[in-house]
């Protein structure tokens, strides 16, 4: 069976300026003169794995290990410097708490905007609207601009939109890091239901317990490289002991 997500030999390099350019004029002059100096920073090196339909993968590692960069590559937000990323199906990215939200719009308006961005018709979003607001527990704030929302409210809204609109692939970065314990349990239950219906999930969390609850497999990233790839239980146990 063809993988839903295929990452093969992926490396990602960023160019970082060696000098602080405080003025636009100085920056442009140095650029014209060819005097801008950069250092290469490889956020990821030679990453390969594949995921099938209904599989879940957790990414663990310290801050700066490349987890979020890898998710952005899979989501199509960035392109790798080397290697290939191939996905099949509709992707719902939850990479930043307020990513994709127009903060001047209400929760209601953002739901329809997000649906349109992912190719859903207004009629489809009408059918899912009540379920989304129910799950997010935001009926009292449905017509309030999200600029006034707390991080927990934004997270609940983002999670509800991403997981209640029939995405083939859900990419979640620390989405369960905010909110109370009851809502986190509700999200974990929803993710397991999605897996049962064939959704593929990539999940980043600093909580090894959450990764083990949600994911079948895990990858431990260290300085942009895969240190360990195996079952969620095996990887999380080694990461807890040696990470």
C-alpha positions in Angstrom: 0.0 0.0 0.0 1.3 3.5 -0.9 2.3 5.6 2.1 0.2 8.6 3.0 3.4 10.4 4.1 6.8 9.6 2.7 9.9 11.5 3.8 13.1 10.4 2.0 16.6 11.7 2.6 15.3 15.1 3.8 17.8 17.8 4.9 17.0 21.4 5.7 19.6 24.2 5.7 19.1 27.8 6.7 21.5 30.6 6.0 22.2 32.8 9.0 23.9 36.2 8.7 27.2 36.5 10.5 26.7 40.2 11.0 24.0 42.3 12.6 22.7 44.8 10.0 20.9 47.5 11.9 20.2 49.8 9.0 18.5 48.9 5.7 20.9 51.2 3.8 23.9 49.4 5.2 22.3 46.0 4.5 21.6 46.9 0.8 25.0 48.3 0.2 26.7 45.2 1.6 24.4 43.0 -0.5 25.3 44.9 -3.7 29.0 44.8 -2.9 28.7 41.0 -2.2 30.0 41.5 1.4 27.2 39.7 3.2 28.6 36.7 5.0 26.4 33.7 6.0 26.8 30.6 8.0 25.0 27.4 7.1 22.8 25.9 9.7 21.5 22.4 9.0 18.2 22.0 11.0 17.6 18.5 9.6 20.0 16.0 8.1 19.0 12.8 6.1 15.6 12.2 7.6 13.6 9.2 6.2 10.4 7.5 7.2 7.0 6.6 5.9 3.5 6.5 7.4 0.5 4.6 6.1 -3.2 5.3 6.4 -4.4 5.3 10.1 -0.8 5.4 11.5 0.4 7.8 14.1 3.9 9.1 14.7 5.2 11.1 17.6 8.3 13.3 17.4 10.3 13.8 20.6 13.5 15.8 21.3 14.8 18.9 22.9 14.0 22.4 21.7 15.9 23.1 18.5 16.2 19.4 17.5 14.2 20.0 14.3 10.8 18.7 15.2 8.8 21.8 14.2 10.9 22.3 11.0 10.1 18.7 10.0 6.3 19.3 10.5 6.4 22.4 8.4 8.1 20.5 5.6 5.4 17.8 5.7 2.7 20.5 5.8 4.1 22.1 2.7 4.9 25.4 4.4 8.6 25.0 3.5 10.5 22.9 0.9 13.5 20.8 1.9 17.0 21.7 0.8 17.6 18.1 -0.1 15.4 15.0 -0.4 11.7 14.6 -1.0 8.4 14.9 1.0 5.4 13.3 -0.6 1.9 13.4 0.9 -1.5 12.1 -0.3 -4.7 13.6 0.9 -5.9 16.7 2.7 -3.7 18.1 5.4 -4.9 19.9 8.6 -1.8 21.6 10.2 -1.9 22.6 13.8 1.6 23.9 14.0 1.0 27.2 15.8 -1.8 27.9 18.3 -3.0 31.0 16.3 -1.7 29.9 12.9 -4.2 30.5 10.2 -6.5 32.6 12.3 -7.3 36.2 11.3 -7.3 37.8 14.7 -9.7 40.6 13.6 -12.4 38.1 12.7 -14.8 36.2 15.1 -14.6 32.5 15.9 -17.5 32.0 13.5 -15.8 33.8 10.7 -12.5 32.0 11.3 -14.2 28.6 11.1 -15.6 29.4 7.6 -12.3 31.0 6.5 -10.3 28.0 7.6 -12.8 25.7 5.9 -12.4 27.6 2.6 -8.6 27.5 2.9 -8.8 23.7 3.1 -11.2 23.4 0.1 -14.4 22.8 2.0 -17.7 24.4 0.8 -19.8 26.7 3.0 -22.5 24.0 3.0 -20.1 21.5 4.3 -18.9 23.9 7.1 -22.5 24.6 7.9 -23.0 20.9 8.6 -20.0 20.8 10.9 -20.3 24.2 12.6 -22.2 23.2 15.7 -20.0 20.2 16.2 -16.9 22.3 16.0 -18.2 24.9 18.5 -19.5 22.2 20.8 -16.1 20.5 20.9 -14.2 23.8 21.4 -16.7 24.8 24.1 -16.9 28.3 22.8 -20.7 29.0 22.4 -20.4 32.0 24.6 -17.7 33.5 22.4 -18.7 32.4 18.9 -19.2 36.0 17.7 -16.2 37.5 19.5 -13.0 38.5 17.6 -10.3 35.9 18.4 -7.9 38.7 19.2 -9.3 38.5 22.7 -9.0 34.8 23.1 -6.6 33.2 25.5 -4.1 30.7 24.2 -6.2 27.9 25.5 -9.3 29.1 23.7 -7.3 29.5 20.4 -5.9 26.0 20.9 -9.4 24.5 21.4 -10.8 26.2 18.4 -7.8 25.2 16.2 -8.0 21.6 17.3 -11.7 21.4 16.8 -11.5 22.8 13.2 -8.6 20.6 12.3 -10.0 17.3 13.7 -13.7 17.7 12.8 -13.3 18.5 9.1 -12.3 15.0 7.9 -8.7 15.6 7.2 -6.6 12.7 5.8 -3.5 13.9 7.7 -3.4 15.9 10.9 -0.1 17.6 11.9 -0.1 18.7 15.6 2.7 20.6 17.3 2.3 20.9 21.1 -1.4 21.4 20.6 -2.2 19.7 23.9 0.3 21.9 25.9 -2.4 24.3 26.8 -5.8 23.8 28.3 -6.9 21.9 31.4 -6.5 18.2 32.0 -10.1 17.4 31.1 -9.8 19.0 27.6 -6.5 17.3 27.0 -8.2 13.9 27.7 -11.0 14.9 25.3 -8.4 15.7 22.6 -6.6 12.4 23.1 -9.9 10.5 22.8 -10.7 12.4 19.6 -7.3 11.6 18.1 -7.7 7.9 18.8 -11.2 8.0 17.2 -9.6 9.6 14.1 -6.9 6.9 13.9 -9.7 4.3 14.0 -11.3 6.0 10.9 -8.0 6.0 9.0 -6.6 9.5 9.7 -2.8 9.7 9.7 -1.4 11.8 12.6 2.0 13.4 13.2 2.3 14.7 16.8 4.9 16.7 18.7 4.8 16.9 22.4 7.2 17.4 25.3 5.0 14.9 27.2 6.2 11.3 26.7 2.9 10.2 28.3 0.9 12.0 25.7 3.0 10.6 22.8 2.5 7.1 24.1 -1.3 7.6 24.5 -1.7 9.0 21.0 1.0 7.4 18.9 2.0 3.9 17.7 5.5 4.9 16.6 7.9 7.6 17.6 11.1 9.2 16.3 13.7 10.9 18.6 15.4 13.8 16.9 18.7 15.1 18.2 20.5 18.0 16.5 18.5 17.5 13.4 19.2 13.8 13.0 17.3 10.7 13.9 18.7 9.2 17.1 16.0 6.5 17.4 13.1 5.2 15.4 10.7 2.6 16.9 7.6 2.0 18.9 6.3 5.0 21.0 6.9 3.0 24.2 10.5 2.1 23.3 11.5 5.6 22.0 9.9 7.5 24.9 11.5 5.2 27.4 15.0 5.8 26.0 14.3 9.5 25.6 13.2 9.8 29.2 16.3 8.0 30.4 18.9 9.7 28.1 17.3 12.8 26.6 
